[in-house]
Amino acid sequence: MPLNEAEVKALTSKIISLVKADDATASVNSNKQSHLRFAANNVLTSGTTEGRNANVTVWIGGRRGSASTNDLDDASLKAMVERAETIARSAPVDREYMPTLGKQAYKPVNSYFKATENLSLTDRARQIGDVITQCEKNNVIGAGFHSARTQAGGSATKNGNFEYERSTGVGLSVTARTQDGQSSGYFLRSHNDIAKLDTKRIASESIRKCLEGRNARTIDPGIYTVILEPQAVVDILGGFMQGFNARNAEEGRSVFSLPGGKTRLGEKMFDDKVRIYSDPRHPELPGSQSAQGGIPSQRVVLVDNGIVETLTYNRFYAKLKGKEPTPGPVNMILESTGTTQTIDEMIRSTDRGILVGRFWYIRGTDARTASSTGLTRDGVWMIENGKIAYPVRNFRFNQSMTKLLGPGNVLAMSKPERVGAGEGGGGSLLPALKVKEFNFTSQSEAV
């Protein structure tokens, strides 16, 4: 059973009371996770795990030490604190130490749903049974993973701050593959609220992509007009928000850097359709009530009308530069500042281009150009004269994210949809994108 607020407050208070160091922060967390995995149209494993853990970080004369334990009895907590203090005494000085926060005011975030925590195992088995039945009816081989989690915990500081938060998440991914292994379809969705997880849609979309991907043709790599489905957008842009870092930019290590320690803040780096922001209280994508360093989270706009509006400062770097620390981001929302189009409308307006459903095995290549490489997978199609003409074999790409979203390159955006890179309930709120130029560098034998 996940810990409630009173239990977390009692435990963190106890840990802080044991600390003899100059400063400290203590956290206690609990989690409950359950899953059902299937492959080859058969259920393989299902189970539930629960866990609890505590952590303490202390500073003695500016020296830092941390320790953790998954035993929450008094003796274990005492030993954990003593271990952290022993480490601190022999550690080098923490040059970026900031005194822990005093009391903060946090606004609640609605990311917990009781129905998700108490999901019916019978209902889940029935839903996955329906997925498998659909795969069998379409003569494809289905595999997938249904996962649900509940997390509850909080932290306290020696300077009097305390926060408690709980959240739930649930998701399902399904991969469908033809019997000969030559075509594959994939679909994933997740949410905090199990009532909003459409398992039928997830199954039907993966099967559809699989069947429509048969007899793929090989075409030359190159620069193409490309329509990226929301899953492909989250795959390629999932970590992009972390790049809006003021320190990296000022130190010349970022796509937002300019010579002489200057940055591109206030510059129009992106297409005027592009708005990127974080909103912890968005109803479709609740984030955390606390941001970096425990600062209360709030709405933060990073890009608006294509202009870079915000670069983020943590507490240490903000103090060094005489700035206010940035309360975020805690989630990612990308939306159009103007009108939107459906994917079907994007296709109809395309004379020649490529539709991509998903990317895979993505790796960053150069932070100074915000570039990544990776592969398409589980469905790529050629568009000709406003229609899907035929499936094509996979590509490797090399692409700058700022050029992807750059001025004049974003031809259209759909309404944002909640998508994620994993089944645990996290995610981003992202649209489908139609871009003028996307760089495919070579062919790939992946299915």
N, C-alpha and C positions, 0 to 999 in steps of 0.2 A: 504494500500500500504506500503510495507516495506521501511524503511528509506534508503536514499542514503548516500554516504560518506560525502557530504557537510552538510547535515542535522545533521548527527551524530557528525561531528566535531564542528559544531556550538553549539549544545546542550551540549556536554561534556566541551567545552571551557567555556560556560556560567556557568556550575556547578562549575568548578574549580575556576572561577573568584569570586564566592560567598564564597569560603572557606576562613576562617580566621585561621584555624588550621595549625600546623607545616607542615603537609604532607597530601596528599590525593590522592585517585584514584577515578575516576568517570566512570561509564559505562551507555550506553543507548542501548537498544535492541528493536527490533521489530520482529514480527512473523506473518505469515499467515498459517493457517492450514485448510485443508479440508478433509472430509472423506465420505465413503459410507460403511455402515454396512449391512450385510445380514445374515439371519438364516432361517432354515426350508425351504430353497429354495425360499425365498422371501426377497426383499429389505425391511429393517426396518427403517433406518435413513440415512440421508445425510445432510451435512451442511458445513459451512465455518465460521471460527472465525479469527479475527485479533486483535492484541494487541501490546501495546508499554509500556515500563517501563524504569525507571532510578534507579540507585543505586549509593550511595557515601559511601566511607569508609575514615575516617579521623583519624589522630593521633595527640594528644596533650600531650606533655611531655611523649611520649611513650605509652600513653593510647589510646585505640582504640574504635571507635564508628561507627556503620553503620546504614543506613536508606535507604528506597526505596519508590518509588511512581509510580503509573501508570497514573498520570496526569503530562503532560510535559509543562504546562504553567509556566510563570515566578514565580508566587506566590507559586505554589506547589514545584518547584525546590528549591526556597529559604527556604521554610519550611522544606524540606527534609534535606538540609545542616545544618540548625540550630538544627534539631532533632539529627542528627549524632554527632554534636559537644557537645550537652548536654549530650548524652550518654557517649562520650569519657571522659568528665570531671569527671564522677563518676565511671568509669571503673577501674579495676586493671591494672597494667602495663602489656603491651603485651611483654612478655619475648622473643618472637621470631620475633619482629618487624624488618623489613628490609626497608631501604629507598626505596621508589617507583622508578621504572626504569626511567632513562633518555632516550633520543631518541634512538630507536632501528631501525634496518633495517630488514623489513619483506619481504620474497619472496612470491609472490602470489601463491595461491593454486586453482586449477580449480575444485571447488566443487559446482559451481552455474551453473544451466542450465535454460535458459528462458522458454524452453518448459515445464519443470516441474512446474515452478511457474504459468504458464498460461495454465495448463492442460485443455483439453476440457472435460467439464462435460458430454457432449453427448457421447464422445468416451468412457469415463469411464463407463457410464451406459450401453453402448453396450457391453463392455468387460465383465462386471459383469453379464449381461444378458446371454452371451455365457457360462460363468462358471456355472450358474444355469441350463441352458439347458443341459449341459454335465452331471451334477449331476442327473437330471431327467431321462435322457436317460439310465443311469447306475443304476437307482433305488436306489440311495443313497441320504442321506439328507446332503445338503451343508450349511456351514456357513463360514463367513469370514469377513475380514476387509481390506479395501483399504484406505490408508492414504497418504497424500502429505503435505509437509511443505516447507516454505521458511523462512529463518532466516537471518536477517541483523542487524548489530550493531557494536559497537566498544567501546574503552575505552581510557581514557587520564589520565595522572598523573600530579601532581603538579611540577614534575621535568622535564616535557617536552616531554614525550612519547605519541604517539597517534597511534592507530591501528584501522582499519576498515576491516570487513570481512562479506561476505554473502555466503550462501549455500542453496542448495535445497536437498530434499530427498523424495522418494516415495517408497511405498512397498505394498505388498499384501500377506495376509495369508489366506489359505483355509483349513478347516477341513471338511472331508467327513466321514459320518457314515452310517452304514447299518441300514435298517429299524428296525431291532430288537435290535439295540444299542450294539451289541456284538463285532463289529469291527470298527476301526477308522483309518483314514489316515490324515496326516498333511503335508503341505509344505508351506514354506515361503521364499520369496526373496525380496530384496530391492536394491535400487541404488540411486545415485544422479540424474541420467539422466533417465527420463521416457521412452526414446526410448529403453533402455536396460532392461526394466522390461517385462519379458516374461510371460504374464498372462495365456496364453494357457498351457505352461509347468507347471505352478504352479497348475492349475486346474487338469490337467491330472495326475500329480504325486500324488496328494492327493487322487484322486479317485482310482488310481492303488493300492496304499498302502492299502486303505480301503478294496478293493475287495480281494486282496491277503492275507489279515490278517484274513479272516473268518475261523472259526473252529479251533481256536488256542488251542494248547495242553499245559498242565501243565507239566513242567519239574523241576527238583531239582535245587535250587540255587547252586552256587559254583564258582570256578575260571575257566574261559573259555577263549579260543582264541576268540577275538571279532573284528568285522569290524564296525567301527563307520562312518556313513555318515557325510558329512560336517556339517549338521544341529546339529547332536549330538555333534560334536567336539566343535562348538561355544557354545552350551548349557553348556558344562562341563568346557570349558577353557575360557569363555568370560571374566572373571575378573582376569585371571592368570597374565597378564602383570603388574598389580598393586602390585604384590608380590615382584617385583625386586626392593625393597626399601632398600637403604644402611643403613638408620637409624634403621629400624626394624631389619635388619640382625646384625648390630653391637651391638644392645641392647638385642640380644638373643631372639627375638620374631618372627623369620622367619625360613622357611625351608632352607634359605641360611646362617644361623647362625652356628658359631663354638664356642667352649668355649674360654673364655678370651677376648671377644669382636672381635674375628676374624670372617672372612666370608669365603664363598666357592667360591669367585671370582677367576676365573682362573681354577676351578676344572671341570672335565668332569662329570657332573651330569646327562647328558642326552645322548640319543642314538646319535651315530655319524651322523645319517641322519638328525638330527634336527637343523634347523636354525629358530630363532625367532627374528623379528626386527620390527621397526616402520619406515615408510616412508611416510611423509605427502604429497608427490608429486607422489605417485604411481597412474598411470592412472586409475586403477580399484578400488582404495580405497583412494581417496583424503582425507587427514586429515585437521587439522587446521594449519594456518600459525604461530600460537603462541602456545607454550607449557606451562608447569607449571610456574606460576608466571609471565607470559607475555614474557618469553624468546622466541626468534624466534626459531621455530621448525626446525629440520633437521633429516636426517636418523640416527637412533640409532640401533645398533646391540646388542641384549641382550644375545643371544646364537648363537654360530656358531660351526658346527661340534660337537655339544653336549657340548661344553665348555661354561661356564658362562663368558661372555665378559664384561658385564656392570651391575652395580647396580646404581640406580638413586639417585641423590642428589638434594634436593630443594635448594633455595638460602640461607636460614638460615643455614641448616645443612652443606652445602658446605663451607660456611664461617667459621663455627665452627671447621671444620676438615681440613681447608686449601686446599679444593678441588675446582674444577670448577663445577658450577651447571649443571645439565643434561637437555638438551633441548628435553625432551620427556619422555615417548612415547605418541603419539597422535592417533595411531591406532595399530592394531595387524595383523602381517603377519607371518604365519607359513608355511615353505616350506621344501622340501627335498633337501639335499645337493647333492644327487645323482640321480639315475633314479627313475621314478615314475611308478605306475600301476593304471589302472582303477579299479573301484569297481568290475566289472565282472572278471577281472584278479585275484583280491584278492580272490574272491569267488572260482574260479577254482583251486586255489592253497591251499584251506583249506579242510582238511580231516574232521574235526569236529569243529564247532564254531558257533557263534551267530552274526547275523547282526542286528544292532540297528539304527533306523532312527532318534530318537529324545529322549532327556531327559527332565525332568520336575520337578519342585519344588525342585530345588537344593539349598542346604545350606552348607556353610563351617562348618567343625567340628574341625579342628586343623590347625592353621596357621603354626605351627612348622613342620608339615609334609605335608602341602599343601593338606589336605584331605577334601573331600566333600562327602555328601550323597544326594541321590535323587532317582527318579523313571524313568524307561523307560515308553514310552507312544506312542500311535499311530503307532505301527508297530515294531514287533520283530520277527525274523525268525531264525530257526535252519538251519545250513549248514551241509550237510553230503556228503562226497565223491565229493567235488567240485561243489555241486549244492544246491540251496535252496530246502530244503526238506519239511518243513511245518512251519506255524506260531506258535509262542509260547506265553504264557501269560506273563504279565509284571513282572519285578523284581524291588526290591530296591537294590541300590548299595552303597558301601563305598569304596572310591578309593583315593589314593594319586596321585596328578597330576604329581609330579616328578617321581613317579614309573611308571605311565602311559607312560611317555615319556622317561623313564630311559634306560640306556645302555642294549641292547639286547632285550628290550621289544617291540620296534617298528619294526615290520616285513616288513611293506610297507606303502607308502604314495602316494596319487594321486596328480595331479596338483592342486594347490589351487583354490578355488572357492569363490566368494563373498557370504557370508551368514551373517545373523543377528539374534538378539534375539527379534526384534520388527519391526513394519512396517514403521517406520518413516524415513528410508533411511540410518541409521547408519549400522555398521557391521564390519566384519573382513574378512580377506582373508585367508581361511583355507582349508586344504585338507581332504579327507577321510583318516582314519587311520586303519591299521590292526595291532593289538597289541597281543602279545603272551599270556598275562595274564590280565584279568579284573575280579574284585571281586564283584559278585552278592551275596548278603547276605541273601535275603529272597524273597518270592513271594509277588506280589502285585495284588490287585483286580481291579486296574485302567484299563481302556480300551485303 
